[in-house]
Amino acid sequence: MKHENDPLAALWMPFTANRAFKAQPRQLKAAKDMHYTSDDGRQILDGTAGLWAVNAGHCRAPIVEAIQKCAAELDYAPPFQLGNPRAFELASRVAAIMPDGIDRVFFTNSGSESVDTALKIALAYQRARGEGTRTRLIGRERGYNGVGFGGISVGGIVNNRRQFGTLLTGVDHLPHTHDLAHNAFTRDRPAWGAHLADTLESIVALHGAETIAAVIVEPMAGSTGVLVPPIGYLEKLREISSKYGIVLIFDEVITGFGRVGGATASETLGVTPDIITMAKGLTNAAVPMGAVAVGRHIHDAVIEGTPDGIELFHGYTYSGHPLAAAAGLATLELYKSEGIWEHAASLHAYWEEAVHSLKGKRHIIDIRNIGIVAGIELEPRVGAPTKRATELFHKCFDNGLLVRAAGDIIALSPPLILEKAHIDEMVGRIADMVETID
Ligand SMILES: Cc1ncc(COP(=O)(O)O)c(C=O)c1O
């Protein structure tokens, strides 16, 4: 066994059909700006910003240089009882671009850790303010909140849950907002569906507000296939959670850093939660890092409500890692100096028009968009759901375009440095390829 000579055998790949991949591997060996280079030397237009993450484009010089400089200067510093200046500076920079009132920042290494951290902070807050009976957590069907036990418990994707036992207890779910009968081919936010937030009232009526700590939703559900929030929906969630003392958490791991407009979807959509989770675009994905931005009232209740000593028994060896902080600082600077979010926003209308031009093409039963995000839903093949989108993903990749298949939905979320020609190329390639699959 030790002399196995298949070089792909040892790696157990995440969220991958390992046998299928290893029978027909596709690898990326380099990247620059809007493109990947495949291991067979082809240029692949990146229609997904890696995994909703590389918002400033690939291998950008200022980020590369900041990481290199930091690696030579300070490789690592323990974050417990000690600090490193870049982490403090990045926390201040992140706080400055959060909505008003959300200005304390806890660092993690991923979106999943950000979600579990946010849930723990919400529980600690309720306890600190004398509401320790509030332990119940509310998520949403079709939510993707990462893969920690907290995240899959509040998340609502059956395949991410069914292999893993009982999960957290005391969790309930809101209904998702996806409904083709009412909302197919809506541009931006659909008019139908705000009333689905009222289920939070029903959950309160069922369990009692004094048992509920927090509710977590993605403002725009990305991984489950681009579910854009109905007009008025997030506002209702805000109103009901405030009314009953429930902490409202927006999982902005995908929607932050210019993806739907401003620094956060909260800002762009005009609804301020109590806690915001982030990752991905924070460092342009160049070094793993996540963060949780916390409302001042929550932070202060935990910090001031605790006797001397450690206030929150939580943290990671790599919280605020110098390399990640260096990457984060350079990334935020680049977004600003190049006006990347404004540039992307100037293309929103063009993007919307272009992706909706795919209406009427073979298999396509819905198209959704917000910011520089699109979801193109394919009719599932009878008896073989998800296969059609997987085939389209492969066809596109083999023809120079990276898209993401989520169930039977193709998701697009390219780097925000894109130009109109890239949009035309993406849409044209999908139009051609979708005709070639059964
Ligand atoms: C909304 C949301 N939350 C959490 C996560 C998990 O992030 P990570 O894969 O960095 O753990 C993701 C990943 O796509 C996400 O989209």
The ligand as a MOL file (V3000), in Angstrom:
LIG
                    3D

  0  0  0     0  0            999 V3000
M  V30 BEGIN CTAB
M  V30 COUNTS 16 16 0 0 0
M  V30 BEGIN ATOM
M  V30 1 C -22.8750 31.9910 3.3080 0
M  V30 2 C -21.7100 31.1090 3.6060 0
M  V30 3 N -21.3850 30.8610 4.8820 0
M  V30 4 C -20.3430 30.0960 5.2070 0
M  V30 5 C -19.5640 29.5210 4.2280 0
M  V30 6 C -18.4190 28.6420 4.6140 0
M  V30 7 O -17.1950 29.2160 4.3090 0
M  V30 8 P -15.8700 28.3260 4.3380 0
M  V30 9 O -15.9620 27.3770 3.1900 0
M  V30 10 O -14.7620 29.3500 4.2070 0
M  V30 11 O -15.8190 27.6350 5.6490 0
M  V30 12 C -19.8510 29.7580 2.8820 0
M  V30 13 C -19.0510 29.1550 1.8140 0
M  V30 14 O -19.3430 29.2440 0.6480 0
M  V30 15 C -20.9810 30.5480 2.5670 0
M  V30 16 O -21.3280 30.7670 1.3030 0
M  V30 END ATOM
M  V30 BEGIN BOND
M  V30 1 1 1 2
M  V30 2 1 2 3
M  V30 3 2 2 15
M  V30 4 2 3 4
M  V30 5 1 4 5
M  V30 6 1 5 6
M  V30 7 2 5 12
M  V30 8 1 6 7
M  V30 9 1 7 8
M  V30 10 2 8 9
M  V30 11 1 8 10
M  V30 12 1 8 11
M  V30 13 1 12 13
M  V30 14 1 12 15
M  V30 15 2 13 14
M  V30 16 1 15 16
M  V30 END BOND
M  V30 END CTAB
M  END
